[in-house]
Amino acid sequence: MPDAPAGQVRSLGIVGPGRVGLALARLALAAGLEVLVAGAGDVDRTRARVDGEAPGARAVTLAEAGRADVTVLAIPLGRLRELDPQALAGALVVDAMNYWWELDGARPDLDDPTTSTSQTVQAHLTDSRVVKALGHMSLYELENLAFPLGHPERRGAAIAGDHPRDVATVARLVDMLGFDPVALGSLADGVRFEPGTEAFGADESADELAAMLHRFWDSQRGRVVARARGLL
Ligand SMILES: NC(=O)c1ccc[n+]([C@@H]2O[C@H](COP(=O)([O-])OP(=O)(O)OC[C@H]3O[C@@H](n4cnc5c(N)ncnc54)[C@H](OP(=O)(O)O)[C@@H]3O)[C@@H](O)[C@H]2O)c1
């Protein structure tokens, strides 16, 4: 766990009422959080989905979701630019998105080894504080492998961010949702659990996940990233 004291987590905003967003909404409701979900269309359309699949969560605008203690982005990464940065100004934002070329199309900017995709998210959301988490976890893991603290089957969840207090706050959130936080480095280190890495979709314990994240630099992708960033 990170050293810095965590901020409070009483409410969770979720942007994207899809498979991941609604799975996270159900976990957050089970943890006793107030859950505010924003979709792409009008609020009534989002409400229809939320009432059916995550009853107890509230359909809201993007700006309202951004006023929660933590706000998770769970939309296709290729649609990032649809989000108005001003609506999320001041928000602690969890980037749970991945570059998925089948969905997002060929986007060399999102596959650039000199930056993590979460740095691209941060560059768009200039007035938010972005932390990368939850995106490396499979939908199966989110829906079936959340366990209470201390349970022997608990899985690890990687977290990368530039500000220790924000990383600590997201670690608290991850713990409340049912996973053991594994904090590592800065937002640039988010590349260590993007698609194509060993940690992506691993469904492993915190210790095993930490070992995978450590081994990243010995992998083929790790060497490509290190070379592109002038680390070799
Ligand atoms: N599926 C997984 O196993 C998994 C696991 C971890 C992370 N992820 C990542 O999580 C993200 C979502 O994946 P998913 O599988 O949940 O996709 P999904 O089921 O297609 O859901 C995406 C949701 O985002 C909404 N959306 C799109 N643009 C939006 C906008 N501008 N504002 C608000 N909502 C918007 C969509 O609404 P409309 O339908 O109205 O367009 C849809 O409800 C992706 O980046 C993915 O890489 C996926």
PDBQT file of the ligand as one rigid body, heavy atoms in Angstrom, charges set to zero:
ROOT
HETATM    1  N1  LIG A 301     -14.471  -5.641 -21.356  1.00  0.00    +0.000 N 
HETATM    2  C1  LIG A 301     -13.446  -5.862 -20.550  1.00  0.00    +0.000 C 
HETATM    3  O1  LIG A 301     -13.145  -7.001 -20.153  1.00  0.00    +0.000 OA
HETATM    4  C2  LIG A 301     -12.625  -4.715 -20.028  1.00  0.00    +0.000 A 
HETATM    5  C3  LIG A 301     -11.912  -4.865 -18.843  1.00  0.00    +0.000 A 
HETATM    6  C4  LIG A 301     -11.215  -3.770 -18.323  1.00  0.00    +0.000 A 
HETATM    7  C5  LIG A 301     -11.234  -2.556 -19.004  1.00  0.00    +0.000 A 
HETATM    8  N2  LIG A 301     -11.927  -2.436 -20.185  1.00  0.00    +0.000 N 
HETATM    9  C6  LIG A 301     -11.929  -1.108 -20.826  1.00  0.00    +0.000 C 
HETATM   10  O2  LIG A 301     -13.092  -0.434 -20.353  1.00  0.00    +0.000 OA
HETATM   11  C7  LIG A 301     -13.626   0.398 -21.393  1.00  0.00    +0.000 C 
HETATM   12  C8  LIG A 301     -15.086   0.014 -21.617  1.00  0.00    +0.000 C 
HETATM   13  O3  LIG A 301     -15.144  -1.350 -22.017  1.00  0.00    +0.000 OA
HETATM   14  P1  LIG A 301     -16.538  -2.133 -22.042  1.00  0.00    +0.000 P 
HETATM   15  O4  LIG A 301     -16.194  -3.526 -22.384  1.00  0.00    +0.000 OA
HETATM   16  O5  LIG A 301     -17.305  -1.817 -20.812  1.00  0.00    +0.000 OA
HETATM   17  O6  LIG A 301     -17.233  -1.409 -23.301  1.00  0.00    +0.000 OA
HETATM   18  P2  LIG A 301     -18.799  -1.288 -23.630  1.00  0.00    +0.000 P 
HETATM   19  O7  LIG A 301     -19.543  -2.421 -23.010  1.00  0.00    +0.000 OA
HETATM   20  O8  LIG A 301     -18.868  -1.083 -25.105  1.00  0.00    +0.000 OA
HETATM   21  O9  LIG A 301     -19.242   0.036 -22.871  1.00  0.00    +0.000 OA
HETATM   22  C9  LIG A 301     -18.773   1.299 -23.207  1.00  0.00    +0.000 C 
HETATM   23  C10 LIG A 301     -19.786   2.282 -22.679  1.00  0.00    +0.000 C 
HETATM   24  O10 LIG A 301     -19.243   3.597 -22.801  1.00  0.00    +0.000 OA
HETATM   25  C11 LIG A 301     -20.289   4.440 -23.234  1.00  0.00    +0.000 C 
HETATM   26  N3  LIG A 301     -19.731   5.648 -23.838  1.00  0.00    +0.000 N 
HETATM   27  C12 LIG A 301     -19.111   5.789 -25.022  1.00  0.00    +0.000 A 
HETATM   28  N4  LIG A 301     -18.738   7.073 -25.196  1.00  0.00    +0.000 NA
HETATM   29  C13 LIG A 301     -19.129   7.734 -24.096  1.00  0.00    +0.000 A 
HETATM   30  C14 LIG A 301     -19.050   9.070 -23.687  1.00  0.00    +0.000 A 
HETATM   31  N5  LIG A 301     -18.461   9.983 -24.460  1.00  0.00    +0.000 N 
HETATM   32  N6  LIG A 301     -19.554   9.423 -22.492  1.00  0.00    +0.000 NA
HETATM   33  C15 LIG A 301     -20.146   8.502 -21.692  1.00  0.00    +0.000 A 
HETATM   34  N7  LIG A 301     -20.278   7.201 -22.032  1.00  0.00    +0.000 NA
HETATM   35  C16 LIG A 301     -19.766   6.827 -23.215  1.00  0.00    +0.000 A 
HETATM   36  C17 LIG A 301     -21.065   3.595 -24.230  1.00  0.00    +0.000 C 
HETATM   37  O11 LIG A 301     -22.328   4.155 -24.448  1.00  0.00    +0.000 OA
HETATM   38  P3  LIG A 301     -23.083   3.958 -25.879  1.00  0.00    +0.000 P 
HETATM   39  O12 LIG A 301     -23.378   2.474 -25.932  1.00  0.00    +0.000 OA
HETATM   40  O13 LIG A 301     -24.267   4.797 -25.726  1.00  0.00    +0.000 OA
HETATM   41  O14 LIG A 301     -22.126   4.399 -26.941  1.00  0.00    +0.000 OA
HETATM   42  C18 LIG A 301     -21.113   2.277 -23.454  1.00  0.00    +0.000 C 
HETATM   43  O15 LIG A 301     -22.180   2.279 -22.527  1.00  0.00    +0.000 OA
HETATM   44  C19 LIG A 301     -12.722   0.195 -22.618  1.00  0.00    +0.000 C 
HETATM   45  O16 LIG A 301     -11.766   1.216 -22.672  1.00  0.00    +0.000 OA
HETATM   46  C20 LIG A 301     -12.059  -1.157 -22.344  1.00  0.00    +0.000 C 
HETATM   47  O17 LIG A 301     -10.801  -1.273 -22.953  1.00  0.00    +0.000 OA
HETATM   48  C21 LIG A 301     -12.639  -3.477 -20.700  1.00  0.00    +0.000 A 
ENDROOT
TORSDOF 0
